[in-house]
Each structure stands twice: as structure tokens, then as C-alpha cells.
């Protein structure tokens, strides 16, 4: 066995596929459905994947309807061994349904239809189509090309370039020459394993995170593997150095930015401090100005208040003076009025006294004349015995009622009785007149008695009326006094 055959055998043994593939192709299905089995086997067994494809074909008219269907609807048609039920089962199957939808969408975008039969065409076209299927990847597409070629390993330019770099075949652009150079290197009966292993290497050679030559020892020992690993290490070192330089640059930039920000912050702080001091000074000046204005205002208010108090005091003094003057004038006027009233009363009393003296003198003179006449009469005729008058014993009425005759006599005379007491001379004259009067007869006595009763009743009525109208009585008294 040559070194090339030995390397290929070791690669077939060491390369592990990331996704499982069917051990044999499914009968009665096209390449699109076989690819669906490959995608479903990443989440379930081959038997479950095949049963799920059959269930989907029975539930939907075509694969385009499945492509646009909801993942929950697709999940109901899948066949798995999960014991979950209801919503939990739909969620568990939802990942599988989404993977199937992604596969169908990828095929539709790359081929513009849901058909992979072009993989059965010439190897160059099949290789280009396989390279474009991102969901299936190179291993999955290689399995479909292997199935389409009826068990013959596929040959295309990407695979030829890889084997050329590994020094397994010579450089060529002819796929026929490449196939003729590759066929002797494939172990008998391991065509599918050879196809899957080298397409796995082809897909993962440029993996950014973990390229396959870093995990497969046989690949790393090849010249191309060593060179690629060294280049990768160099690239990583350069990238790390560049990253460090970038980090240093960023750090320096950040440091410059930090210093710049600190300088700007200090400048802003100084500016703010200057503004604060200026503001404080301005505020202090404004406060001082406001305090001076307030002081001036208070002083003006105090002066105004003092002026108002002085004016009020002057006004009060003037009012007091006027009140005192009015009171003095009123007192003087009252004194003058009292003096005038006293003088008038004295004059009135003197006039009354004079009138009373004159009336007394007249009465005395009249009484003297009457006495003279009586003396003269007594000298002429002898005195007759006075007949005793009958005494009338009627019931006396209240003294307040005057007789109608007496009231009439009072009205005629126009003189009101001012005092119950009369002068002594008048009483004497009246007594003399009574002594001169002739004795009354019985009829006259009876008439006098009736008149006396009427007069008494009238007097009482008059007193009541006078009590009700004191003003009228006063007027009558004044009139009587004037007449007298």
C-alpha cells in the first residue's frame, strides 16, 4: 500500500461527520425528499425521518405547501418517540419543523424551484449546485450526488483542488483525468465513506473557529496541512498582534480622550467656578442693593407714618379744640338761656304776685263795699230769719267728674282753675256774699241738688279727658292765665 492509499485510509477513519447520513438511500423518493430525510436525521433516527417524510407527503399536496406552512402545522405530521403531549410536544417538534422549512427555503432560493434533479446532470453542474446548498452542506450534497450517480463517488473542481493540495493526485482541470487518478486510491467497498470524508474535509477546511486540519492529525502531518496550520498560526499571531496593536491604539486613544475629557472637565469646572463667583458677587450686589432699597423704603414708610401720626394728632387736637369751643359755646348758651329763663320766671312770678295783690286789693275793696252796702241795708230793714234748707242726700259721684253747668260756665268764662287755694280775702268776700243771699226754697234746693249731681258727674268725666289730653289742658290753662 502506497503512502497515498495509507493517508486516505487514515483520513476515512479519523474524519468524523458532524451530521449523520443514511446507511442506504430511501427507495421511492426523489432527491429533494432524500435531502429532507438527511435534515430530519439531524434531530431523529433514520426510520423516524423516513416515516415523517411519508406523513408529510400524505398531509400536504406538495413540498411548496410545506415550505409556506406554519411550523406548528408541520410539527403535527412529524413522527418522533417523544413522550411529551400538547403544547410541550409541539414546542419540541418545532425545532425540527423549522430546520425542514429552512432546508426547503434554501433549495428554493438557490434553484428557484423545489427540485434537486439537476444533481443527476453533469458533474460540473452538480458540483456547483452542491456548493450552493448551505443547509445540506458539502457532505449532504455529496450523499445526494452519490445516490444520483447510482453509487459512484462524485468528482467536481473543489474536490479535485483539495486532493491536489494534499498531493493525492496531480494538478488538472479535466474531471475525467481527475476521476481516473482518484479511482485507484479509493478502498474497495468504501466509496460512500470516501465521498463523505473528503467532502467533510472540504467543508470544514476553512472553518474560522476550528478548521478540520487542527483536529485531524493525519491532515496536520501533510505538507499542505502543515503549511495551512503554520499560515493559520501566523495569521492568528498577526491577528493577535494586530488586535494587541489595535487594543494599544484604542487604549492610547482612550487615554488621550480621557485626558482631553479631564482637561475639558477641569476647564468647565474653572469656568463654572468663575461663573459661580461672578453669580455670587452679582447676587451679593443685588442683595445689598435690595437691602438698601428696603431700608430706604422702610425709612420712607416710617417718615410717612410719623407724618400721618402728626397729622392725625393735629387733626385730633383741632377736633378737640372745636369740640371744646362748641361745648363752651353750648355751656355759655345754656347759661344764658337759664339766666333768661330764670329772669323770665322771676318777672312772671313778680307779675303774678302783682296781679294777685291787685286781685286781693280789688276783692278787699269789693268786700268792703259789700259790707258797707249790707250795713246800709241792715240799717234800713230788719233782718229776716233764714229758713233752714233741706238737706239732699243723694249718693255722691266721683269727685273727678265736673257738672255740665260748671263746665259750660268755665268755657264761657274762658278761665281755668289754676290753683285750689284762694286768697283769704276772696274767701271772706264769698262768705259775706253767702251770708247776704236769701234762703232757698224747696224747689230751688232740689234743683240745686240735681245740678250739683250733674256737675259732679261732669267734673269726673272732664278729669278723665284731661288726664288723656294733658297738652290740651295745658293750652287751656295758658289761655286762662292770659285772660286773667
C-alpha positions as CSV (number, residue, x, y, z in Angstrom):
1,X,0.0,0.0,0.0
2,X,1.4,3.4,-1.0
3,X,1.6,6.4,1.2
4,X,-1.4,7.9,-0.6
5,X,-3.6,4.9,0.0
6,X,-2.4,4.8,3.6
7,X,-3.3,8.5,4.1
8,X,-6.7,8.1,2.5
9,X,-7.5,5.1,4.8
10,X,-6.4,7.1,7.9
11,X,-8.4,10.1,6.8
12,X,-11.5,7.9,6.3
13,X,-11.0,6.5,9.8
14,X,-10.2,9.8,11.6
15,X,-12.6,12.2,10.0
16,X,-15.9,12.3,11.9
17,X,-19.0,13.7,10.2
18,X,-20.9,16.5,12.1
19,X,-24.3,15.2,10.9
20,X,-25.4,11.6,10.4
21,X,-26.3,10.3,7.0
22,X,-28.4,7.3,6.0
23,X,-26.7,4.0,5.7
24,X,-28.6,3.4,2.5
25,X,-30.8,5.5,0.3
26,X,-34.6,5.6,0.7
27,X,-36.5,3.9,-2.1
28,X,-39.4,5.6,-3.9
29,X,-38.4,9.1,-3.2
30,X,-36.7,11.9,-5.2
31,X,-33.5,13.7,-4.3
32,X,-35.4,16.6,-2.6
33,X,-37.2,14.1,-0.3
34,X,-33.9,12.3,0.3
35,X,-32.4,15.7,1.4
36,X,-35.4,16.2,3.7
37,X,-34.5,12.8,5.3
38,X,-30.9,14.0,5.8
39,X,-32.1,17.2,7.5
40,X,-34.6,15.4,9.8
41,X,-31.9,12.8,10.8
42,X,-30.0,15.6,12.5
43,X,-32.9,15.5,15.1
44,X,-34.2,11.9,14.9
45,X,-33.4,8.4,13.7
46,X,-33.4,7.4,10.1
47,X,-36.6,5.4,10.5
48,X,-38.4,8.3,12.2
49,X,-37.1,10.7,9.5
50,X,-38.4,8.4,6.7
51,X,-41.8,8.0,8.4
52,X,-42.0,11.7,8.9
53,X,-41.4,12.3,5.2
54,X,-44.1,9.9,4.3
55,X,-46.5,11.5,6.8
56,X,-45.8,15.0,5.3
57,X,-46.3,13.8,1.8
58,X,-49.7,12.3,2.8
59,X,-50.7,15.5,4.7
60,X,-49.8,18.1,2.0
61,X,-50.2,18.3,-1.7
62,X,-46.6,19.3,-2.4
63,X,-43.4,20.4,-0.8
64,X,-44.0,24.1,-1.6
65,X,-47.2,24.0,0.6
66,X,-45.0,22.6,3.4
67,X,-42.4,25.4,2.8
68,X,-45.1,28.1,3.4
69,X,-46.9,26.3,6.2
70,X,-46.7,27.1,9.9
71,X,-44.1,25.2,11.9
72,X,-46.8,24.1,14.3
73,X,-48.8,22.5,11.5
74,X,-45.6,20.8,10.2
75,X,-44.8,19.5,13.7
76,X,-48.1,17.7,13.9
77,X,-47.2,15.5,10.9
78,X,-43.7,14.6,12.3
79,X,-43.1,11.2,13.8
80,X,-40.9,11.1,16.9
81,X,-40.5,9.0,20.0
82,X,-41.1,11.9,22.4
83,X,-43.5,11.3,25.3
84,X,-44.5,14.9,25.5
85,X,-48.0,15.9,24.8
86,X,-49.9,19.0,23.7
87,X,-48.0,22.3,23.6
88,X,-44.8,20.8,25.0
89,X,-44.8,18.2,22.2
90,X,-45.3,20.9,19.5
91,X,-42.5,23.0,21.0
92,X,-40.1,20.0,21.0
93,X,-41.0,19.3,17.4
94,X,-41.0,23.0,16.4
95,X,-37.1,23.0,16.1
96,X,-37.3,20.0,13.7
97,X,-40.1,21.7,11.7
98,X,-38.1,25.0,11.4
99,X,-35.0,23.0,10.2
100,X,-37.1,21.4,7.5
101,X,-38.5,24.8,6.5
102,X,-35.0,26.3,6.3
103,X,-33.9,23.4,4.0
104,X,-36.8,23.9,1.6
105,X,-36.4,27.7,1.6
106,X,-32.6,27.3,0.8
107,X,-33.3,24.9,-2.1
108,X,-36.0,27.3,-3.4
109,X,-33.7,30.3,-3.3
110,X,-30.7,28.5,-4.9
111,X,-32.5,26.7,-7.6
112,X,-35.7,28.8,-7.9
113,X,-37.8,25.7,-7.7
114,X,-38.2,22.8,-5.3
115,X,-36.3,20.2,-7.3
116,X,-32.7,18.7,-7.0
117,X,-32.8,16.6,-10.0
118,X,-30.1,18.8,-11.6
119,X,-27.6,16.9,-9.3
120,X,-28.1,14.0,-11.7
121,X,-26.7,16.1,-14.6
122,X,-23.0,16.5,-15.5
123,X,-20.5,16.6,-12.6
124,X,-19.5,20.2,-13.1
125,X,-23.2,21.5,-12.8
126,X,-23.8,19.1,-9.9
127,X,-20.7,20.4,-8.1
128,X,-21.8,24.0,-8.4
129,X,-25.3,23.1,-7.1
130,X,-23.8,21.2,-4.2
131,X,-21.6,24.1,-3.2
132,X,-24.6,26.5,-3.1
133,X,-26.7,24.4,-0.7
134,X,-25.8,25.9,2.7
135,X,-28.3,23.9,4.8
136,X,-27.3,20.5,3.4
137,X,-23.6,21.3,3.2
138,X,-20.9,19.5,1.2
139,X,-21.4,16.1,2.9
140,X,-25.2,16.1,2.5
141,X,-25.0,17.3,-1.1
142,X,-22.3,14.7,-1.8
143,X,-24.6,12.0,-0.5
144,X,-27.3,13.1,-2.8
145,X,-24.9,13.2,-5.8
146,X,-23.7,9.7,-4.7
147,X,-27.3,8.5,-4.8
148,X,-28.0,10.3,-8.1
149,X,-24.9,8.7,-9.6
150,X,-26.0,5.2,-8.5
151,X,-23.2,4.6,-6.1
152,X,-20.4,6.3,-7.9
153,X,-18.4,8.9,-6.0
154,X,-18.8,12.5,-7.3
155,X,-16.0,14.4,-8.9
156,X,-16.0,18.2,-9.2
157,X,-13.5,21.0,-9.2
158,X,-13.5,21.8,-5.4
159,X,-12.8,18.2,-4.6
160,X,-10.1,18.0,-7.3
161,X,-8.3,21.1,-5.9
162,X,-8.4,19.7,-2.4
163,X,-6.8,16.3,-3.4
164,X,-4.2,18.2,-5.5
165,X,-3.2,20.3,-2.4
166,X,-3.0,17.1,-0.4
167,X,-0.6,15.6,-3.1
168,X,-3.0,12.7,-3.7
169,X,-3.4,13.5,-7.4
170,X,-1.7,15.7,-9.9
171,X,-3.0,19.2,-10.9
172,X,-5.5,19.0,-13.7
173,X,-8.6,20.8,-14.9
174,X,-10.2,17.7,-16.5
175,X,-12.7,15.9,-14.4
176,X,-12.2,12.7,-16.4
177,X,-8.5,12.7,-15.7
178,X,-9.2,13.5,-12.1
179,X,-11.6,10.6,-11.8
180,X,-9.1,8.2,-13.4
181,X,-6.4,9.4,-10.9
182,X,-8.8,9.1,-7.9
183,X,-10.4,5.7,-8.5
184,X,-7.2,3.7,-7.8
185,X,-6.9,5.5,-4.4
186,X,-10.4,4.6,-3.1
187,X,-10.5,1.5,-0.9
188,X,-12.8,-1.1,-2.4
189,X,-16.3,-1.0,-0.9
190,X,-15.7,2.4,0.8
191,X,-16.8,4.7,-2.0
192,X,-19.5,6.3,0.2
193,X,-17.2,6.7,3.2
194,X,-14.5,8.2,0.9
195,X,-17.0,10.6,-0.5
196,X,-18.4,11.7,2.9
197,X,-14.9,12.0,4.5
198,X,-13.4,14.2,1.8
199,X,-16.4,16.4,1.4
200,X,-16.4,16.9,5.2
201,X,-12.7,17.9,4.9
202,X,-13.7,20.2,2.0
203,X,-16.5,21.9,4.0
204,X,-14.5,22.3,7.3
205,X,-11.1,23.2,5.9
206,X,-11.8,27.0,6.0
207,X,-13.7,26.9,9.3
208,X,-12.9,30.0,11.3
209,X,-13.4,28.6,14.7
210,X,-11.9,25.1,14.4
211,X,-10.6,24.1,10.9
212,X,-10.5,20.3,10.4
213,X,-6.7,20.1,10.0
214,X,-6.4,21.2,13.6
215,X,-8.4,18.2,14.9
216,X,-7.4,15.5,12.4
217,X,-3.8,14.5,13.0
218,X,-3.2,12.9,9.5
219,X,-4.2,16.2,7.8
220,X,-1.9,18.2,10.0
221,X,1.0,16.0,9.1
222,X,0.6,16.5,5.3
223,X,2.7,19.3,3.8
224,X,-0.5,21.2,2.9
225,X,-1.8,20.7,6.4
226,X,1.4,21.8,7.9
227,X,1.6,24.9,5.7
228,X,-2.0,25.8,6.3
229,X,-1.6,25.3,10.0
230,X,1.5,27.4,10.0
231,X,-0.2,30.0,8.0
232,X,-3.1,29.9,10.3
233,X,-0.9,30.2,13.3
234,X,0.9,33.1,11.6
235,X,-2.4,34.7,10.7
236,X,-3.6,34.2,14.2
237,X,-0.4,35.6,15.6
238,X,-0.7,38.5,13.2
239,X,-4.3,38.9,14.1
240,X,-3.4,38.8,17.8
241,X,-0.6,41.3,17.3
242,X,-2.9,43.4,15.2
243,X,-5.5,43.1,17.9
244,X,-2.9,44.0,20.5
245,X,-1.8,46.9,18.5
246,X,-5.4,47.9,18.0
247,X,-6.1,47.5,21.7
248,X,-3.0,49.6,22.4
249,X,-4.1,52.2,19.8
250,X,-7.6,52.1,21.3
251,X,-6.1,52.4,24.8
252,X,-3.9,55.3,23.8
253,X,-6.8,56.9,22.0
254,X,-9.0,56.3,25.1
255,X,-6.2,57.7,27.3
256,X,-5.9,60.8,25.0
257,X,-9.7,61.1,25.0
258,X,-9.7,60.6,28.8
259,X,-7.0,63.3,29.3
260,X,-8.9,65.5,26.8
261,X,-12.1,65.0,28.7
262,X,-10.3,65.6,32.0
263,X,-8.8,68.9,30.6
264,X,-12.2,69.9,29.3
265,X,-13.8,68.9,32.6
266,X,-11.3,71.0,34.5
267,X,-11.8,73.9,32.1
268,X,-15.6,73.6,32.5
269,X,-15.0,73.4,36.3
270,X,-12.9,76.5,36.2
271,X,-15.5,78.2,34.0
272,X,-18.3,77.1,36.3
273,X,-16.3,78.3,39.3
274,X,-15.7,81.7,37.7
275,X,-19.4,81.9,36.7
276,X,-20.4,80.8,40.2
277,X,-18.2,83.5,41.8
278,X,-19.5,86.1,39.4
279,X,-23.0,85.0,40.1
280,X,-22.4,85.1,43.8
281,X,-20.9,88.6,43.5
282,X,-23.8,89.7,41.4
283,X,-26.2,88.1,43.8
284,X,-24.5,89.8,46.8
285,X,-24.6,93.2,45.0
286,X,-28.3,92.6,44.2
287,X,-28.9,91.7,47.8
288,X,-27.1,94.8,49.0
289,X,-29.0,96.9,46.6
290,X,-32.3,95.3,47.6
291,X,-31.4,95.8,51.3
292,X,-30.6,99.5,50.7
293,X,-33.8,99.9,48.8
294,X,-35.7,98.1,51.5
295,X,-34.1,100.3,54.2
296,X,-34.9,103.4,52.2
297,X,-38.4,102.1,51.7
298,X,-38.8,101.5,55.5
299,X,-37.4,104.9,56.2
300,X,-39.9,106.5,53.8
301,X,-42.6,104.4,55.3
302,X,-41.5,105.5,58.9
303,X,-41.5,109.1,57.9
304,X,-44.8,108.8,56.2
305,X,-46.2,107.0,59.3
306,X,-44.8,109.8,61.5
307,X,-46.3,112.5,59.2
308,X,-49.6,110.6,59.3
309,X,-49.5,110.3,63.1
310,X,-48.5,114.1,63.4
311,X,-51.4,115.0,61.0
312,X,-53.8,112.7,62.9
313,X,-52.6,114.3,66.2
314,X,-53.1,117.8,64.8
315,X,-56.5,116.8,63.4
316,X,-57.4,115.3,66.8
317,X,-56.2,118.4,68.6
318,X,-58.2,120.7,66.2
319,X,-61.2,118.5,66.6
320,X,-60.8,118.6,70.4
321,X,-60.4,122.4,70.3
322,X,-63.5,122.7,68.1
323,X,-65.4,120.3,70.5
324,X,-64.2,122.3,73.5
325,X,-65.3,125.5,71.8
326,X,-68.6,124.0,70.9
327,X,-69.0,122.7,74.4
328,X,-68.1,126.2,75.9
329,X,-70.4,127.9,73.5
330,X,-73.2,125.4,74.3
331,X,-72.5,125.9,78.0
332,X,-72.5,129.6,77.6
333,X,-75.7,129.5,75.6
334,X,-77.3,127.1,78.2
335,X,-76.2,129.5,81.0
336,X,-77.6,132.5,79.1
337,X,-80.8,130.5,78.4
338,X,-81.0,129.5,82.0
339,X,-80.4,133.1,83.1
340,X,-83.0,134.3,80.7
341,X,-85.5,131.6,81.8
342,X,-84.7,132.5,85.4
343,X,-85.2,136.2,84.7
344,X,-88.4,135.5,82.8
345,X,-89.6,133.2,85.6
346,X,-88.8,136.0,88.1
347,X,-90.6,138.5,86.0
348,X,-93.5,136.2,85.6
349,X,-93.6,135.5,89.3
350,X,-93.4,139.2,90.0
351,X,-96.2,139.9,87.6
352,X,-98.3,137.1,89.1
353,X,-97.6,138.4,92.6
354,X,-98.5,141.9,91.4
355,X,-101.7,140.6,89.8
356,X,-102.6,138.5,92.9
357,X,-102.0,141.6,95.1
358,X,-104.2,143.6,92.7
359,X,-106.9,141.0,92.8
360,X,-106.7,140.8,96.6
361,X,-107.0,144.5,96.9
362,X,-109.9,144.6,94.5
363,X,-111.6,141.7,96.4
364,X,-110.9,143.5,99.6
365,X,-112.3,146.7,98.2
366,X,-115.3,144.9,96.9
367,X,-115.8,143.1,100.2
368,X,-115.6,146.5,101.9
369,X,-118.1,147.9,99.6
370,X,-120.4,144.9,100.0
371,X,-120.0,145.3,103.8
372,X,-120.9,148.9,103.5
373,X,-124.0,148.1,101.4
374,X,-125.0,145.4,103.8
375,X,-124.5,147.7,106.8
376,X,-126.6,150.3,105.0
377,X,-129.3,147.7,104.2
378,X,-129.3,146.4,107.7
379,X,-129.9,149.8,108.9
380,X,-132.9,150.2,106.6
381,X,-134.7,146.8,107.1
382,X,-134.8,144.4,109.9
383,X,-133.1,141.1,109.3
384,X,-135.3,138.1,108.5
385,X,-134.7,134.7,109.9
386,X,-133.2,132.4,107.5
387,X,-135.2,129.3,106.7
388,X,-133.4,126.1,107.2
389,X,-132.7,124.4,103.8
390,X,-133.4,120.8,103.2
391,X,-130.6,118.6,103.1
392,X,-130.3,116.5,99.9
393,X,-128.9,113.1,100.5
394,X,-128.2,111.7,97.1
395,X,-125.2,109.4,96.6
396,X,-122.1,111.3,95.8
397,X,-120.4,110.5,92.5
398,X,-116.6,110.5,91.9
399,X,-115.2,113.9,92.6
400,X,-113.3,113.8,89.4
401,X,-116.4,114.4,87.3
402,X,-117.5,118.0,86.8
403,X,-121.0,119.1,86.3
404,X,-122.1,120.1,82.8
405,X,-123.2,123.5,84.1
406,X,-119.9,124.2,85.7
407,X,-118.0,123.1,82.6
408,X,-120.2,125.4,80.5
409,X,-119.6,128.2,82.9
410,X,-115.9,127.5,82.7
411,X,-115.9,127.5,78.9
412,X,-117.9,130.8,78.9
413,X,-115.6,132.5,81.3
414,X,-112.6,131.1,79.5
415,X,-110.8,130.9,82.8
416,X,-109.3,127.6,84.1
417,X,-108.8,127.0,87.7
418,X,-105.1,127.2,88.3
419,X,-104.9,126.6,92.0
420,X,-107.2,125.1,94.6
421,X,-106.1,127.6,97.2
422,X,-107.7,131.1,97.0
423,X,-106.7,134.2,98.9
424,X,-108.2,134.7,102.3
425,X,-109.8,138.0,101.3
426,X,-111.6,136.2,98.5
427,X,-112.9,133.6,100.9
428,X,-114.1,136.2,103.2
429,X,-115.9,138.1,100.4
430,X,-117.5,134.8,99.3
431,X,-118.6,134.1,102.9
432,X,-120.1,137.6,103.1
433,X,-122.0,137.1,99.8
434,X,-123.3,133.8,101.1
435,X,-124.5,135.4,104.2
436,X,-126.3,138.1,102.2
437,X,-128.1,135.5,99.9
438,X,-131.7,134.8,100.6
439,X,-132.8,131.5,101.9
440,X,-133.6,129.0,99.0
441,X,-137.0,127.3,98.6
442,X,-137.5,123.6,98.4
443,X,-137.8,123.6,94.7
444,X,-134.7,125.6,94.4
445,X,-132.9,123.2,96.8
446,X,-134.0,120.2,94.7
447,X,-132.8,121.9,91.6
448,X,-129.5,122.7,93.1
449,X,-129.1,119.1,94.3
450,X,-129.7,117.8,90.8
451,X,-127.4,120.4,89.3
452,X,-124.8,119.5,91.9
453,X,-125.1,115.8,91.0
454,X,-124.8,116.6,87.2
455,X,-121.9,118.9,87.9
456,X,-120.1,116.2,90.0
457,X,-120.6,113.6,87.2
458,X,-119.4,116.1,84.5
459,X,-116.4,117.0,86.6
460,X,-115.3,113.4,86.8
461,X,-115.7,113.0,83.0
462,X,-113.8,116.2,82.4
463,X,-110.9,115.0,84.7
464,X,-110.6,111.7,82.7
465,X,-110.5,113.6,79.5
466,X,-108.0,116.0,80.9
467,X,-105.8,113.1,82.0
468,X,-105.9,111.7,78.5
469,X,-105.0,115.0,76.9
470,X,-102.6,116.9,79.2
471,X,-101.4,119.0,76.3
472,X,-104.9,120.4,75.7
473,X,-105.4,121.2,79.4
474,X,-102.1,123.0,79.5
475,X,-103.1,125.1,76.5
476,X,-106.4,125.9,78.2
477,X,-104.6,126.8,81.4
478,X,-102.3,129.1,79.4
479,X,-105.3,130.8,77.8
480,X,-107.0,131.2,81.1
481,X,-103.8,132.7,82.6
482,X,-103.5,135.2,79.7
483,X,-107.2,136.2,80.0
484,X,-106.7,136.8,83.7
